[in-house]
Amino acid sequence: MPFIEANNKQIYYVIQGPPDAPVLVLLNGLMMTTASWNHLVPELEKHYRVVRIDMHDMGQSQKMDTNYQHDVQVEA
């Protein structure tokens, strides 16, 4: 599984589509994960390189150890 590190936590991501296509980044809303976009990706990846991210405390990303404000999502 692909991960990057942000704020000392492992963040899960998925990249699909042609490497030379324009990049489209799909950001999750509250209570969403990369899987929330699964029904759209087959069509989108025909034309775009689609990047999806599970933000801190969401989906397959590492959980936070302490309480935090939502702005930690922006910092990453």
All heavy atoms as a GROMACS GRO file, in nm:
protein
  616
    1MET      N    1   0.084  -0.119   0.000
    1MET     CA    2   0.000   0.000   0.000
    1MET      C    3   0.088   0.124   0.000
    1MET      O    4   0.184   0.131   0.073
    1MET     CB    5  -0.088   0.002   0.124
    1MET     CG    6  -0.218  -0.070   0.110
    1MET     SD    7  -0.325  -0.034   0.249
    1MET     CE    8  -0.321  -0.194   0.327
    2PRO      N    9   0.051   0.223  -0.079
    2PRO     CA   10   0.131   0.346  -0.081
    2PRO      C   11   0.094   0.440   0.034
    2PRO      O   12  -0.023   0.464   0.062
    2PRO     CB   13   0.094   0.408  -0.215
    2PRO     CG   14  -0.041   0.355  -0.247
    2PRO     CD   15  -0.050   0.220  -0.181
    3PHE      N   16   0.197   0.490   0.101
    3PHE     CA   17   0.180   0.586   0.209
    3PHE      C   18   0.282   0.698   0.194
    3PHE      O   19   0.391   0.676   0.141
    3PHE     CB   20   0.202   0.520   0.346
    3PHE     CG   21   0.094   0.426   0.387
    3PHE    CD1   22   0.102   0.292   0.357
    3PHE    CD2   23  -0.017   0.472   0.457
    3PHE    CE1   24   0.002   0.204   0.395
    3PHE    CE2   25  -0.118   0.384   0.496
    3PHE     CZ   26  -0.108   0.251   0.464
    4ILE      N   27   0.246   0.816   0.241
    4ILE     CA   28   0.340   0.925   0.260
    4ILE      C   29   0.336   0.961   0.408
    4ILE      O   30   0.243   0.920   0.478
    4ILE     CB   31   0.306   1.049   0.174
    4ILE    CG1   32   0.166   1.102   0.206
    4ILE    CG2   33   0.322   1.018   0.026
    4ILE    CD1   34   0.135   1.236   0.144
    5GLU      N   35   0.433   1.035   0.454
    5GLU     CA   36   0.433   1.076   0.594
    5GLU      C   37   0.400   1.224   0.605
    5GLU      O   38   0.456   1.306   0.532
    5GLU     CB   39   0.568   1.047   0.661
    5GLU     CG   40   0.564   1.072   0.810
    5GLU     CD   41   0.689   1.025   0.880
    5GLU    OE1   42   0.728   0.909   0.859
    5GLU    OE2   43   0.746   1.105   0.956
    6ALA      N   44   0.309   1.257   0.695
    6ALA     CA   45   0.272   1.396   0.722
    6ALA      C   46   0.242   1.407   0.871
    6ALA      O   47   0.168   1.325   0.926
    6ALA     CB   48   0.150   1.437   0.641
    7ASN      N   49   0.300   1.506   0.936
    7ASN     CA   50   0.282   1.524   1.080
    7ASN      C   51   0.316   1.397   1.157
    7ASN      O   52   0.248   1.358   1.251
    7ASN     CB   53   0.140   1.569   1.115
    7ASN     CG   54   0.108   1.706   1.060
    7ASN    OD1   55   0.196   1.790   1.045
    7ASN    ND2   56  -0.017   1.730   1.028
    8ASN      N   57   0.420   1.328   1.112
    8ASN     CA   58   0.468   1.204   1.174
    8ASN      C   59   0.366   1.091   1.172
    8ASN      O   60   0.370   1.002   1.257
    8ASN     CB   61   0.516   1.230   1.318
    8ASN     CG   62   0.632   1.326   1.322
    8ASN    OD1   63   0.725   1.314   1.243
    8ASN    ND2   64   0.625   1.422   1.412
    9LYS      N   65   0.274   1.093   1.078
    9LYS     CA   66   0.174   0.988   1.063
    9LYS      C   67   0.174   0.938   0.918
    9LYS      O   68   0.202   1.014   0.825
    9LYS     CB   69   0.032   1.039   1.096
    9LYS     CG   70   0.016   1.086   1.239
    9LYS     CD   71   0.027   0.970   1.335
    9LYS     CE   72   0.013   1.017   1.478
    9LYS     NZ   73   0.045   0.913   1.572
   10GLN      N   74   0.140   0.812   0.900
   10GLN     CA   75   0.132   0.753   0.767
   10GLN      C   76  -0.002   0.788   0.702
   10GLN      O   77  -0.108   0.763   0.761
   10GLN     CB   78   0.147   0.601   0.775
   10GLN     CG   79   0.283   0.557   0.826
   10GLN     CD   80   0.393   0.594   0.728
   10GLN    OE1   81   0.387   0.559   0.611
   10GLN    NE2   82   0.493   0.665   0.776
   11ILE      N   83   0.003   0.846   0.583
   11ILE     CA   84  -0.116   0.888   0.510
   11ILE      C   85  -0.128   0.803   0.384
   11ILE      O   86  -0.036   0.798   0.302
   11ILE     CB   87  -0.107   1.038   0.472
   11ILE    CG1   88  -0.087   1.124   0.596
   11ILE    CG2   89  -0.229   1.081   0.391
   11ILE    CD1   90  -0.199   1.118   0.697
   12TYR      N   91  -0.241   0.736   0.370
   12TYR     CA   92  -0.267   0.648   0.256
   12TYR      C   93  -0.312   0.728   0.135
   12TYR      O   94  -0.386   0.825   0.148
   12TYR     CB   95  -0.376   0.547   0.295
   12TYR     CG   96  -0.419   0.459   0.182
   12TYR    CD1   97  -0.340   0.353   0.140
   12TYR    CD2   98  -0.541   0.480   0.118
   12TYR    CE1   99  -0.381   0.271   0.035
   12TYR    CE2  100  -0.582   0.398   0.014
   12TYR     CZ  101  -0.502   0.294  -0.027
   12TYR     OH  102  -0.542   0.214  -0.130
   13TYR      N  103  -0.266   0.687   0.017
   13TYR     CA  104  -0.311   0.751  -0.106
   13TYR      C  105  -0.321   0.650  -0.219
   13TYR      O  106  -0.264   0.541  -0.213
   13TYR     CB  107  -0.217   0.866  -0.146
   13TYR     CG  108  -0.080   0.819  -0.191
   13TYR    CD1  109  -0.053   0.799  -0.326
   13TYR    CD2  110   0.022   0.795  -0.100
   13TYR    CE1  111   0.071   0.756  -0.369
   13TYR    CE2  112   0.146   0.753  -0.141
   13TYR     CZ  113   0.170   0.733  -0.276
   13TYR     OH  114   0.294   0.690  -0.318
   14VAL      N  115  -0.395   0.686  -0.323
   14VAL     CA  116  -0.411   0.604  -0.443
   14VAL      C  117  -0.395   0.696  -0.563
   14VAL      O  118  -0.451   0.806  -0.565
   14VAL     CB  119  -0.553   0.541  -0.449
   14VAL    CG1  120  -0.569   0.456  -0.573
   14VAL    CG2  121  -0.583   0.460  -0.325
   15ILE      N  122  -0.318   0.650  -0.662
   15ILE     CA  123  -0.305   0.724  -0.788
   15ILE      C  124  -0.342   0.629  -0.901
   15ILE      O  125  -0.287   0.519  -0.910
   15ILE     CB  126  -0.163   0.778  -0.808
   15ILE    CG1  127  -0.125   0.872  -0.694
   15ILE    CG2  128  -0.151   0.848  -0.943
   15ILE    CD1  129   0.018   0.922  -0.700
   16GLN      N  130  -0.436   0.672  -0.986
   16GLN     CA  131  -0.481   0.589  -1.098
   16GLN      C  132  -0.493   0.675  -1.222
   16GLN      O  133  -0.519   0.795  -1.213
   16GLN     CB  134  -0.617   0.527  -1.066
   16GLN     CG  135  -0.613   0.430  -0.950
   16GLN     CD  136  -0.751   0.392  -0.904
   16GLN    OE1  137  -0.808   0.463  -0.822
   16GLN    NE2  138  -0.804   0.283  -0.956
   17GLY      N  139  -0.479   0.613  -1.338
   17GLY     CA  140  -0.492   0.682  -1.464
   17GLY      C  141  -0.359   0.696  -1.535
   17GLY      O  142  -0.254   0.664  -1.480
   18PRO      N  143  -0.363   0.744  -1.659
   18PRO     CA  144  -0.241   0.755  -1.739
   18PRO      C  145  -0.140   0.853  -1.677
   18PRO      O  146  -0.178   0.962  -1.633
   18PRO     CB  147  -0.291   0.810  -1.873
   18PRO     CG  148  -0.439   0.792  -1.872
   18PRO     CD  149  -0.482   0.788  -1.730
   19PRO      N  150  -0.012   0.816  -1.675
   19PRO     CA  151   0.089   0.902  -1.613
   19PRO      C  152   0.104   1.039  -1.679
   19PRO      O  153   0.147   1.134  -1.615
   19PRO     CB  154   0.219   0.823  -1.626
   19PRO     CG  155   0.188   0.698  -1.695
   19PRO     CD  156   0.042   0.692  -1.724
   20ASP      N  157   0.068   1.050  -1.805
   20ASP     CA  158   0.085   1.177  -1.876
   20ASP      C  159  -0.044   1.260  -1.882
   20ASP      O  160  -0.047   1.367  -1.942
   20ASP     CB  161   0.136   1.152  -2.017
   20ASP     CG  162   0.045   1.060  -2.096
   20ASP    OD1  163  -0.038   0.989  -2.036
   20ASP    OD2  164   0.058   1.057  -2.220
   21ALA      N  165  -0.149   1.213  -1.817
   21ALA     CA  166  -0.277   1.285  -1.818
   21ALA      C  167  -0.276   1.399  -1.717
   21ALA      O  168  -0.197   1.398  -1.622
   21ALA     CB  169  -0.391   1.188  -1.786
   22PRO      N  170  -0.365   1.498  -1.733
   22PRO     CA  171  -0.377   1.604  -1.632
   22PRO      C  172  -0.416   1.542  -1.497
   22PRO      O  173  -0.490   1.444  -1.492
   22PRO     CB  174  -0.491   1.692  -1.684
   22PRO     CG  175  -0.506   1.659  -1.828
   22PRO     CD  176  -0.458   1.518  -1.845
   23VAL      N  177  -0.367   1.601  -1.390
   23VAL     CA  178  -0.391   1.547  -1.255
   23VAL      C  179  -0.521   1.604  -1.198
   23VAL      O  180  -0.547   1.725  -1.207
   23VAL     CB  181  -0.274   1.581  -1.162
   23VAL    CG1  182  -0.303   1.538  -1.018
   23VAL    CG2  183  -0.146   1.515  -1.213
   24LEU      N  184  -0.600   1.516  -1.141
   24LEU     CA  185  -0.723   1.553  -1.072
   24LEU      C  186  -0.712   1.499  -0.930
   24LEU      O  187  -0.700   1.378  -0.909
   24LEU     CB  188  -0.846   1.494  -1.142
   24LEU     CG  189  -0.980   1.515  -1.074
   24LEU    CD1  190  -1.016   1.664  -1.071
   24LEU    CD2  191  -1.088   1.435  -1.144
   25VAL      N  192  -0.715   1.587  -0.831
   25VAL     CA  193  -0.705   1.546  -0.690
   25VAL      C  194  -0.845   1.549  -0.630
   25VAL      O  195  -0.914   1.651  -0.635
   25VAL     CB  196  -0.612   1.640  -0.611
   25VAL    CG1  197  -0.607   1.600  -0.464
   25VAL    CG2  198  -0.472   1.641  -0.671
   26LEU      N  199  -0.887   1.436  -0.574
   26LEU     CA  200  -1.017   1.425  -0.508
   26LEU      C  201  -0.994   1.426  -0.357
   26LEU      O  202  -0.928   1.337  -0.303
   26LEU     CB  203  -1.088   1.295  -0.549
   26LEU     CG  204  -1.115   1.279  -0.698
   26LEU    CD1  205  -1.176   1.142  -0.726
   26LEU    CD2  206  -1.204   1.389  -0.750
   27LEU      N  207  -1.045   1.528  -0.290
   27LEU     CA  208  -1.029   1.541  -0.146
   27LEU      C  209  -1.157   1.499  -0.075
   27LEU      O  210  -1.267   1.537  -0.116
   27LEU     CB  211  -0.994   1.685  -0.109
   27LEU     CG  212  -0.862   1.736  -0.166
   27LEU    CD1  213  -0.843   1.883  -0.132
   27LEU    CD2  214  -0.745   1.653  -0.116
   28ASN      N  215  -1.141   1.423   0.029
   28ASN     CA  216  -1.256   1.371   0.104
   28ASN      C  217  -1.322   1.478   0.189
   28ASN      O  218  -1.255   1.566   0.242
   28ASN     CB  219  -1.210   1.259   0.197
   28ASN     CG  220  -1.147   1.146   0.122
   28ASN    OD1  221  -1.176   1.122   0.007
   28ASN    ND2  222  -1.058   1.075   0.187
   29GLY      N  223  -1.452   1.464   0.203
   29GLY     CA  224  -1.525   1.543   0.300
   29GLY      C  225  -1.525   1.468   0.433
   29GLY      O  226  -1.466   1.360   0.446
   30LEU      N  227  -1.591   1.520   0.530
   30LEU     CA  228  -1.600   1.458   0.661
   30LEU      C  229  -1.664   1.320   0.648
   30LEU      O  230  -1.762   1.303   0.576
   30LEU     CB  231  -1.683   1.547   0.754
   30LEU     CG  232  -1.659   1.536   0.903
   30LEU    CD1  233  -1.512   1.554   0.937
   30LEU    CD2  234  -1.741   1.638   0.976
   31MET      N  235  -1.608   1.222   0.715
   31MET     CA  236  -1.658   1.084   0.716
   31MET      C  237  -1.644   1.014   0.581
   31MET      O  238  -1.714   0.918   0.552
   31MET     CB  239  -1.804   1.078   0.763
   31MET     CG  240  -1.831   1.146   0.896
   31MET     SD  241  -1.743   1.071   1.034
   31MET     CE  242  -1.826   0.915   1.046
   32MET      N  243  -1.552   1.060   0.495
   32MET     CA  244  -1.528   0.996   0.366
   32MET      C  245  -1.390   0.932   0.366
   32MET      O  246  -1.305   0.965   0.448
   32MET     CB  247  -1.536   1.098   0.252
   32MET     CG  248  -1.673   1.154   0.226
   32MET     SD  249  -1.671   1.279   0.093
   32MET     CE  250  -1.640   1.177  -0.050
   33THR      N  251  -1.367   0.841   0.269
   33THR     CA  252  -1.236   0.779   0.248
   33THR      C  253  -1.211   0.774   0.098
   33THR      O  254  -1.297   0.811   0.018
   33THR     CB  255  -1.233   0.635   0.303
   33THR    OG1  256  -1.316   0.552   0.222
   33THR    CG2  257  -1.276   0.629   0.448
   34THR      N  258  -1.094   0.723   0.061
   34THR     CA  259  -1.065   0.707  -0.081
   34THR      C  260  -1.170   0.618  -0.148
   34THR      O  261  -1.203   0.638  -0.264
   34THR     CB  262  -0.926   0.645  -0.102
   34THR    OG1  263  -0.916   0.524  -0.028
   34THR    CG2  264  -0.816   0.740  -0.059
   35ALA      N  265  -1.226   0.524  -0.076
   35ALA     CA  266  -1.327   0.434  -0.130
   35ALA      C  267  -1.457   0.506  -0.167
   35ALA      O  268  -1.533   0.458  -0.250
   35ALA     CB  269  -1.356   0.321  -0.031
   36SER      N  270  -1.480   0.621  -0.106
   36SER     CA  271  -1.603   0.696  -0.135
   36SER      C  272  -1.612   0.738  -0.282
   36SER      O  273  -1.720   0.765  -0.333
   36SER     CB  274  -1.610   0.822  -0.048
   36SER     OG  275  -1.608   0.788   0.089
   37TRP      N  276  -1.497   0.742  -0.349
   37TRP     CA  277  -1.492   0.786  -0.489
   37TRP      C  278  -1.490   0.669  -0.587
   37TRP      O  279  -1.485   0.692  -0.710
   37TRP     CB  280  -1.366   0.870  -0.511
   37TRP     CG  281  -1.356   0.988  -0.421
   37TRP    CD1  282  -1.280   0.998  -0.307
   37TRP    CD2  283  -1.423   1.113  -0.435
   37TRP    NE1  284  -1.296   1.122  -0.250
   37TRP    CE2  285  -1.383   1.195  -0.327
   37TRP    CE3  286  -1.512   1.164  -0.528
   37TRP    CZ2  287  -1.429   1.326  -0.310
   37TRP    CZ3  288  -1.558   1.294  -0.511
   37TRP    CH2  289  -1.517   1.372  -0.403
   38ASN      N  290  -1.491   0.546  -0.539
   38ASN     CA  291  -1.474   0.428  -0.626
   38ASN      C  292  -1.568   0.426  -0.746
   38ASN      O  293  -1.529   0.387  -0.855
   38ASN     CB  294  -1.491   0.298  -0.548
   38ASN     CG  295  -1.370   0.267  -0.462
   38ASN    OD1  296  -1.265   0.330  -0.474
   38ASN    ND2  297  -1.385   0.172  -0.374
   39HIS      N  298  -1.691   0.469  -0.728
   39HIS     CA  299  -1.789   0.463  -0.838
   39HIS      C  300  -1.759   0.565  -0.949
   39HIS      O  301  -1.804   0.548  -1.062
   39HIS     CB  302  -1.931   0.483  -0.784
   39HIS     CG  303  -1.956   0.619  -0.726
   39HIS    ND1  304  -1.902   0.660  -0.606
   39HIS    CD2  305  -2.026   0.724  -0.774
   39HIS    CE1  306  -1.941   0.784  -0.581
   39HIS    NE2  307  -2.015   0.826  -0.682
   40LEU      N  308  -1.680   0.668  -0.920
   40LEU     CA  309  -1.648   0.770  -1.019
   40LEU      C  310  -1.515   0.746  -1.090
   40LEU      O  311  -1.495   0.790  -1.203
   40LEU     CB  312  -1.642   0.908  -0.952
   40LEU     CG  313  -1.772   0.960  -0.892
   40LEU    CD1  314  -1.746   1.090  -0.818
   40LEU    CD2  315  -1.877   0.979  -0.999
   41VAL      N  316  -1.424   0.677  -1.024
   41VAL     CA  317  -1.288   0.664  -1.076
   41VAL      C  318  -1.280   0.596  -1.212
   41VAL      O  319  -1.204   0.642  -1.299
   41VAL     CB  320  -1.196   0.595  -0.973
   41VAL    CG1  321  -1.061   0.561  -1.032
   41VAL    CG2  322  -1.179   0.685  -0.851
   42PRO      N  323  -1.355   0.490  -1.241
   42PRO     CA  324  -1.340   0.427  -1.373
   42PRO      C  325  -1.360   0.525  -1.491
   42PRO      O  326  -1.287   0.518  -1.590
   42PRO     CB  327  -1.448   0.318  -1.374
   42PRO     CG  328  -1.462   0.282  -1.229
   42PRO     CD  329  -1.447   0.413  -1.155
   43GLU      N  330  -1.452   0.616  -1.478
   43GLU     CA  331  -1.472   0.714  -1.585
   43GLU      C  332  -1.367   0.825  -1.580
   43GLU      O  333  -1.313   0.865  -1.683
   43GLU     CB  334  -1.612   0.775  -1.575
   43GLU     CG  335  -1.651   0.862  -1.692
   43GLU     CD  336  -1.654   0.789  -1.826
   43GLU    OE1  337  -1.685   0.669  -1.830
   43GLU    OE2  338  -1.623   0.856  -1.928
   44LEU      N  339  -1.336   0.872  -1.462
   44LEU     CA  340  -1.239   0.981  -1.447
   44LEU      C  341  -1.099   0.942  -1.494
   44LEU      O  342  -1.029   1.022  -1.557
   44LEU     CB  343  -1.233   1.028  -1.301
   44LEU     CG  344  -1.357   1.099  -1.248
   44LEU    CD1  345  -1.344   1.123  -1.098
   44LEU    CD2  346  -1.382   1.228  -1.323
   45GLU      N  347  -1.058   0.818  -1.465
   45GLU     CA  348  -0.922   0.778  -1.499
   45GLU      C  349  -0.903   0.757  -1.650
   45GLU      O  350  -0.790   0.739  -1.694
   45GLU     CB  351  -0.879   0.654  -1.420
   45GLU     CG  352  -0.947   0.527  -1.460
   45GLU     CD  353  -0.900   0.407  -1.378
   45GLU    OE1  354  -0.798   0.417  -1.307
   45GLU    OE2  355  -0.967   0.304  -1.385
   46LYS      N  356  -1.008   0.764  -1.727
   46LYS     CA  357  -0.994   0.761  -1.873
   46LYS      C  358  -0.932   0.890  -1.924
   46LYS      O  359  -0.871   0.892  -2.031
   46LYS     CB  360  -1.131   0.742  -1.940
   46LYS     CG  361  -1.193   0.607  -1.916
   46LYS     CD  362  -1.330   0.601  -1.980
   46LYS     CE  363  -1.402   0.471  -1.948
   46LYS     NZ  364  -1.538   0.469  -2.005
   47HIS      N  365  -0.950   0.998  -1.849
   47HIS     CA  366  -0.908   1.130  -1.895
   47HIS      C  367  -0.808   1.199  -1.801
   47HIS      O  368  -0.747   1.298  -1.840
   47HIS     CB  369  -1.030   1.222  -1.910
   47HIS     CG  370  -1.138   1.160  -1.990
   47HIS    ND1  371  -1.134   1.151  -2.128
   47HIS    CD2  372  -1.253   1.099  -1.953
   47HIS    CE1  373  -1.243   1.090  -2.172
   47HIS    NE2  374  -1.318   1.058  -2.067
   48TYR      N  375  -0.797   1.149  -1.676
   48TYR     CA  376  -0.715   1.216  -1.575
   48TYR      C  377  -0.628   1.116  -1.500
   48TYR      O  378  -0.660   0.998  -1.492
   48TYR     CB  379  -0.804   1.287  -1.471
   48TYR     CG  380  -0.891   1.393  -1.530
   48TYR    CD1  381  -1.024   1.367  -1.560
   48TYR    CD2  382  -0.841   1.520  -1.555
   48TYR    CE1  383  -1.106   1.466  -1.614
   48TYR    CE2  384  -0.922   1.620  -1.610
   48TYR     CZ  385  -1.053   1.591  -1.639
   48TYR     OH  386  -1.133   1.688  -1.693
   49ARG      N  387  -0.524   1.166  -1.442
   49ARG     CA  388  -0.447   1.091  -1.342
   49ARG      C  389  -0.512   1.129  -1.209
   49ARG      O  390  -0.500   1.241  -1.162
   49ARG     CB  391  -0.300   1.134  -1.344
   49ARG     CG  392  -0.214   1.052  -1.255
   49ARG     CD  393  -0.080   1.028  -1.324
   49ARG     NE  394   0.015   0.964  -1.237
   49ARG     CZ  395   0.027   0.832  -1.227
   49ARG    NH1  396  -0.050   0.754  -1.297
   49ARG    NH2  397   0.118   0.780  -1.149
   50VAL      N  398  -0.585   1.036  -1.151
   50VAL     CA  399  -0.670   1.063  -1.035
   50VAL      C  400  -0.593   1.031  -0.906
   50VAL      O  401  -0.544   0.920  -0.888
   50VAL     CB  402  -0.800   0.979  -1.040
   50VAL    CG1  403  -0.888   1.010  -0.921
   50VAL    CG2  404  -0.874   1.004  -1.171
   51VAL      N  405  -0.585   1.131  -0.819
   51VAL     CA  406  -0.516   1.116  -0.691
   51VAL      C  407  -0.621   1.125  -0.580
   51VAL      O  408  -0.698   1.221  -0.575
   51VAL     CB  409  -0.411   1.227  -0.670
   51VAL    CG1  410  -0.343   1.213  -0.534
   51VAL    CG2  411  -0.309   1.225  -0.783
   52ARG      N  412  -0.624   1.023  -0.494
   52ARG     CA  413  -0.716   1.021  -0.378
   52ARG      C  414  -0.633   1.002  -0.252
   52ARG      O  415  -0.535   0.929  -0.253
   52ARG     CB  416  -0.817   0.908  -0.391
   52ARG     CG  417  -0.907   0.925  -0.512
   52ARG     CD  418  -1.007   0.813  -0.524
   52ARG     NE  419  -0.942   0.691  -0.573
   52ARG     CZ  420  -0.990   0.569  -0.556
   52ARG    NH1  421  -1.102   0.549  -0.488
   52ARG    NH2  422  -0.928   0.464  -0.604
   53ILE      N  423  -0.675   1.068  -0.144
   53ILE     CA  424  -0.600   1.066  -0.018
   53ILE      C  425  -0.695   1.039   0.098
   53ILE      O  426  -0.801   1.100   0.106
   53ILE     CB  427  -0.532   1.204   0.004
   53ILE    CG1  428  -0.441   1.239  -0.113
   53ILE    CG2  429  -0.456   1.206   0.136
   53ILE    CD1  430  -0.401   1.384  -0.117
   54ASP      N  431  -0.655   0.948   0.187
   54ASP     CA  432  -0.724   0.933   0.315
   54ASP      C  433  -0.655   1.026   0.413
   54ASP      O  434  -0.539   1.005   0.449
   54ASP     CB  435  -0.715   0.789   0.368
   54ASP     CG  436  -0.818   0.698   0.305
   54ASP    OD1  437  -0.917   0.747   0.250
   54ASP    OD2  438  -0.798   0.575   0.313
   55MET      N  439  -0.722   1.131   0.454
   55MET     CA  440  -0.660   1.228   0.543
   55MET      C  441  -0.640   1.168   0.682
   55MET      O  442  -0.682   1.056   0.710
   55MET     CB  443  -0.746   1.354   0.548
   55MET     CG  444  -0.753   1.423   0.414
   55MET     SD  445  -0.837   1.580   0.427
   55MET     CE  446  -0.833   1.632   0.256
   56HIS      N  447  -0.573   1.244   0.770
   56HIS     CA  448  -0.548   1.196   0.907
   56HIS      C  449  -0.676   1.142   0.969
   56HIS      O  450  -0.783   1.201   0.954
   56HIS     CB  451  -0.499   1.312   0.996
   56HIS     CG  452  -0.363   1.361   0.963
   56HIS    ND1  453  -0.250   1.288   0.989
   56HIS    CD2  454  -0.321   1.475   0.906
   56HIS    CE1  455  -0.144   1.356   0.951
   56HIS    NE2  456  -0.184   1.470   0.899
   57ASP      N  457  -0.664   1.029   1.037
   57ASP     CA  458  -0.776   0.969   1.111
   57ASP      C  459  -0.887   0.915   1.021
   57ASP      O  460  -0.996   0.887   1.068
   57ASP     CB  461  -0.837   1.071   1.209
   57ASP     CG  462  -0.803   1.040   1.353
   57ASP    OD1  463  -0.727   0.945   1.379
   57ASP    OD2  464  -0.855   1.108   1.441
   58MET      N  465  -0.864   0.905   0.892
   58MET     CA  466  -0.968   0.859   0.800
   58MET      C  467  -0.918   0.737   0.722
   58MET      O  468  -0.800   0.727   0.691
   58MET     CB  469  -1.007   0.969   0.702
   58MET     CG  470  -1.068   1.089   0.766
   58MET     SD  471  -1.113   1.210   0.641
   58MET     CE  472  -1.172   1.343   0.745
   59GLY      N  473  -1.011   0.647   0.692
   59GLY     CA  474  -0.980   0.532   0.606
   59GLY      C  475  -0.859   0.454   0.652
   59GLY      O  476  -0.849   0.412   0.767
   60GLN      N  477  -0.763   0.436   0.560
   60GLN     CA  478  -0.646   0.354   0.586
   60GLN      C  479  -0.527   0.435   0.640
   60GLN      O  480  -0.420   0.379   0.662
   60GLN     CB  481  -0.606   0.281   0.458
   60GLN     CG  482  -0.714   0.185   0.411
   60GLN     CD  483  -0.676   0.115   0.285
   60GLN    OE1  484  -0.577   0.042   0.282
   60GLN    NE2  485  -0.752   0.136   0.179
   61SER      N  486  -0.545   0.565   0.659
   61SER     CA  487  -0.438   0.646   0.716
   61SER      C  488  -0.428   0.621   0.866
   61SER      O  489  -0.524   0.582   0.931
   61SER     CB  490  -0.464   0.795   0.690
   61SER     OG  491  -0.445   0.824   0.554
   62GLN      N  492  -0.308   0.649   0.917
   62GLN     CA  493  -0.283   0.628   1.060
   62GLN      C  494  -0.369   0.721   1.145
   62GLN      O  495  -0.393   0.836   1.109
   62GLN     CB  496  -0.134   0.653   1.088
   62GLN     CG  497  -0.088   0.610   1.223
   62GLN     CD  498   0.063   0.624   1.238
   62GLN    OE1  499   0.132   0.671   1.148
   62GLN    NE2  500   0.113   0.582   1.352
   63LYS      N  501  -0.414   0.669   1.255
   63LYS     CA  502  -0.499   0.745   1.346
   63LYS      C  503  -0.414   0.841   1.430
   63LYS      O  504  -0.300   0.812   1.462
   63LYS     CB  505  -0.578   0.652   1.438
   63LYS     CG  506  -0.661   0.548   1.364
   63LYS     CD  507  -0.756   0.612   1.264
   63LYS     CE  508  -0.836   0.506   1.191
   63LYS     NZ  509  -0.850   0.531   1.050
   64MET      N  510  -0.472   0.952   1.467
   64MET     CA  511  -0.404   1.051   1.552
   64MET      C  512  -0.402   1.001   1.697
   64MET      O  513  -0.494   0.932   1.740
   64MET     CB  514  -0.475   1.186   1.544
   64MET     CG  515  -0.479   1.247   1.406
   64MET     SD  516  -0.318   1.293   1.342
   64MET     CE  517  -0.284   1.437   1.441
   65ASP      N  518  -0.299   1.038   1.770
   65ASP     CA  519  -0.284   0.997   1.910
   65ASP      C  520  -0.357   1.091   2.006
   65ASP      O  521  -0.387   1.055   2.118
   65ASP     CB  522  -0.136   0.998   1.951
   65ASP     CG  523  -0.053   0.905   1.866
   65ASP    OD1  524  -0.109   0.808   1.811
   65ASP    OD2  525   0.067   0.930   1.852
   66THR      N  526  -0.379   1.213   1.963
   66THR     CA  527  -0.436   1.315   2.050
   66THR      C  528  -0.553   1.383   1.980
   66THR      O  529  -0.574   1.365   1.860
   66THR     CB  530  -0.331   1.423   2.083
   66THR    OG1  531  -0.288   1.484   1.960
   66THR    CG2  532  -0.212   1.363   2.154
   67ASN      N  533  -0.628   1.462   2.054
   67ASN     CA  534  -0.732   1.544   1.994
   67ASN      C  535  -0.665   1.648   1.905
   67ASN      O  536  -0.554   1.692   1.933
   67ASN     CB  537  -0.814   1.614   2.101
   67ASN     CG  538  -0.897   1.515   2.181
   67ASN    OD1  539  -0.929   1.408   2.133
   67ASN    ND2  540  -0.931   1.552   2.302
   68TYR      N  541  -0.733   1.687   1.801
   68TYR     CA  542  -0.676   1.785   1.709
   68TYR      C  543  -0.788   1.865   1.646
   68TYR      O  544  -0.903   1.823   1.645
   68TYR     CB  545  -0.591   1.717   1.602
   68TYR     CG  546  -0.670   1.624   1.512
   68TYR    CD1  547  -0.723   1.670   1.392
   68TYR    CD2  548  -0.692   1.493   1.547
   68TYR    CE1  549  -0.796   1.585   1.311
   68TYR    CE2  550  -0.764   1.408   1.466
   68TYR     CZ  551  -0.816   1.454   1.347
   68TYR     OH  552  -0.889   1.372   1.267
   69GLN      N  553  -0.751   1.978   1.591
   69GLN     CA  554  -0.845   2.060   1.516
   69GLN      C  555  -0.842   2.014   1.370
   69GLN      O  556  -0.744   1.956   1.325
   69GLN     CB  557  -0.805   2.208   1.525
   69GLN     CG  558  -0.802   2.262   1.667
   69GLN     CD  559  -0.942   2.261   1.730
   69GLN    OE1  560  -1.039   2.294   1.666
   69GLN    NE2  561  -0.949   2.220   1.855
   70HIS      N  562  -0.945   2.044   1.296
   70HIS     CA  563  -0.951   2.002   1.156
   70HIS      C  564  -0.843   2.067   1.070
   70HIS      O  565  -0.813   2.018   0.962
   70HIS     CB  566  -1.089   2.028   1.098
   70HIS     CG  567  -1.193   1.937   1.156
   70HIS    ND1  568  -1.199   1.804   1.128
   70HIS    CD2  569  -1.292   1.961   1.243
   70HIS    CE1  570  -1.297   1.748   1.194
   70HIS    NE2  571  -1.356   1.841   1.266
   71ASP      N  572  -0.783   2.174   1.117
   71ASP     CA  573  -0.679   2.240   1.037
   71ASP      C  574  -0.555   2.153   1.020
   71ASP      O  575  -0.472   2.178   0.934
   71ASP     CB  576  -0.644   2.378   1.092
   71ASP     CG  577  -0.591   2.375   1.235
   71ASP    OD1  578  -0.596   2.270   1.300
   71ASP    OD2  579  -0.546   2.482   1.280
   72VAL      N  580  -0.541   2.046   1.099
   72VAL     CA  581  -0.430   1.954   1.080
   72VAL      C  582  -0.439   1.891   0.940
   72VAL      O  583  -0.339   1.856   0.881
   72VAL     CB  584  -0.422   1.846   1.190
   72VAL    CG1  585  -0.530   1.742   1.174
   72VAL    CG2  586  -0.285   1.779   1.190
   73GLN      N  587  -0.559   1.877   0.885
   73GLN     CA  588  -0.576   1.824   0.751
   73GLN      C  589  -0.515   1.918   0.648
   73GLN      O  590  -0.460   1.874   0.548
   73GLN     CB  591  -0.724   1.800   0.720
   73GLN     CG  592  -0.801   1.720   0.821
   73GLN     CD  593  -0.757   1.575   0.834
   73GLN    OE1  594  -0.658   1.531   0.780
   73GLN    NE2  595  -0.834   1.498   0.910
   74VAL      N  596  -0.524   2.045   0.671
   74VAL     CA  597  -0.471   2.144   0.578
   74VAL      C  598  -0.318   2.148   0.584
   74VAL      O  599  -0.250   2.159   0.483
   74VAL     CB  600  -0.528   2.285   0.608
   74VAL    CG1  601  -0.468   2.389   0.518
   74VAL    CG2  602  -0.679   2.282   0.596
   75GLU      N  603  -0.264   2.136   0.704
   75GLU     CA  604  -0.119   2.140   0.722
   75GLU      C  605  -0.049   2.029   0.648
   75GLU      O  606   0.061   2.046   0.600
   75GLU     CB  607  -0.083   2.132   0.871
   75GLU     CG  608  -0.126   2.250   0.951
   75GLU     CD  609  -0.105   2.228   1.100
   75GLU    OE1  610  -0.041   2.129   1.138
   75GLU    OE2  611  -0.156   2.311   1.176
   76ALA      N  612  -0.111   1.911   0.641
   76ALA     CA  613  -0.048   1.796   0.577
   76ALA      C  614  -0.036   1.820   0.431
   76ALA      O  615   0.052   1.786   0.364
   76ALA     CB  616  -0.128   1.670   0.606
   0.00000   0.00000   0.00000
